[in-house]
Amino acid sequence: QVQFVESGGGLVQAGGSLRLSCAAPITTFRTRSIAWYRQTPKKEREFVAAIAADGARNYAAAVQGRFAISRDASKATVYLQMNSLKPEDTAVYYCNTIGGPNWGQGTQVTVSS
């Protein structure tokens, strides 16, 4: 069973920052790209950012320049640093391998205006 555990969400004012954490299975962390996604009741789940095992990064246009994804090998953890948050960023955030079939509980991010 592949399981990801997301944490770090919360309530923040527009313009503020949060850092999300994704604890990943060791084998998955070492060999596969890991991505952050987000979902709201009004929108389909969308891609946010991804990081490959070699550290290569990719971002959705909506978060480019504001969010940064990183990896900590000692903790098998992927982080998403979110700066200059906007109300439009409000969503449940999930991490997973690209195309992974199993989703965790996610972590709620709420940005107030």
C-alpha positions in Angstrom: 0.0 0.0 0.0 1.3 3.4 -1.0 0.4 6.1 1.5 1.1 9.8 1.6 0.4 12.0 4.6 -0.1 15.7 4.1 0.1 18.3 6.8 0.7 22.0 7.4 -2.5 23.5 6.1 -4.4 26.2 7.9 -6.1 29.6 7.8 -4.0 32.5 6.6 -4.7 36.1 5.4 -4.1 37.0 1.8 -0.5 37.7 1.2 0.6 35.3 3.9 2.6 32.1 3.7 2.3 28.4 4.6 4.6 25.4 4.2 3.0 22.1 3.5 4.6 18.8 4.2 4.2 15.4 2.5 5.5 12.3 4.1 6.1 9.8 1.4 6.9 6.0 1.3 10.7 5.6 1.1 10.7 3.6 -2.1 8.4 6.1 -3.8 10.4 9.1 -2.6 13.6 7.7 -3.9 12.5 6.6 -7.4 9.5 8.6 -8.5 8.4 12.1 -9.1 6.0 13.5 -6.4 3.5 16.1 -7.1 1.2 18.4 -5.2 -2.4 18.8 -6.4 -5.3 20.8 -5.1 -9.1 20.5 -5.3 -12.2 22.6 -4.4 -15.9 21.8 -4.6 -16.1 24.1 -7.6 -13.1 22.8 -9.6 -11.6 19.6 -10.6 -8.4 18.5 -9.0 -5.6 20.4 -10.6 -1.8 20.0 -10.7 0.2 22.5 -8.6 3.9 21.4 -8.6 6.1 18.4 -9.0 9.6 17.3 -8.1 11.5 14.4 -9.6 13.9 12.1 -7.8 16.8 14.0 -9.3 15.3 17.3 -8.1 13.9 18.6 -11.3 10.9 20.9 -10.7 7.8 21.9 -12.5 5.0 24.3 -11.5 1.6 25.2 -12.7 1.4 28.7 -14.2 -1.0 29.9 -11.5 1.6 29.4 -8.8 4.8 30.1 -10.7 7.0 32.5 -8.8 5.0 32.1 -5.6 5.3 28.5 -4.6 8.4 26.4 -4.2 8.6 22.6 -4.0 11.6 20.8 -2.4 12.7 17.4 -1.0 14.4 16.3 2.2 15.9 12.9 1.7 16.7 12.4 5.4 13.0 12.6 6.2 11.5 11.2 2.9 9.4 14.4 2.9 8.4 16.8 0.1 7.5 20.4 1.0 5.5 23.0 -0.7 6.4 26.6 0.4 3.5 28.8 -0.5 4.1 32.6 -0.5 1.9 35.6 -1.5 -1.2 33.4 -1.0 -4.4 34.5 -2.6 -8.0 33.5 -1.9 -8.0 31.6 -5.1 -5.4 29.3 -3.6 -8.0 28.0 -1.1 -8.3 24.3 -1.6 -7.6 20.9 -0.1 -4.0 20.1 -1.1 -2.8 16.5 -1.8 0.5 14.9 -2.7 0.9 11.8 -4.8 3.0 10.2 -7.5 2.0 11.3 -11.0 -0.7 8.9 -12.0 -0.8 7.3 -8.6 -4.1 5.5 -7.8 -4.1 6.1 -4.0 -4.9 9.5 -2.4 -4.4 10.5 1.2 -6.6 12.8 3.3 -5.1 16.0 2.1 -4.6 19.2 4.1 -6.9 22.2 4.0 -5.6 25.6 3.0 -7.9 28.6 3.5 -6.8 32.0 2.4 -9.1 34.9 3.6 -9.3 38.3 1.9 
